[in-house]
Amino acid sequence: MVSEKLQIVHLTMEPGASVAEIARAHEVNANQVFKWRRLFEKGQLVDAGARSTALLPVAISAEIEGVPEPNEQAAAEAISSGGAIHIELPGKAMISAESGADPALLRCILESLRK
């Protein structure tokens, strides 16, 4: 049943799609489809058997060109000097982890959002 709901929700996400028309075609109330869409956006409309780790799209915010291979000391300095990871879970949270963030705390935060 959840897979059918997800299929309907995905159809409504297509450009130019009409929720009312899709709901009628699947013989469900349009208000119900809007509710499923809200659950989907919050990450709460998931198939119990489908809960697994999945690959997510990644966006690189800047390119580095022509940078020579660093030696070990330069690599250690680069690791400790900066960098950040920004994770957005639509409808749930936006997380930024700066260089030096506690890995155990970050893991705990990410696992709590998975639930």
Order of alpha helices (4+ residues) and beta strands (2+ residues): alpha-alpha-alpha-alpha-beta-beta-alpha
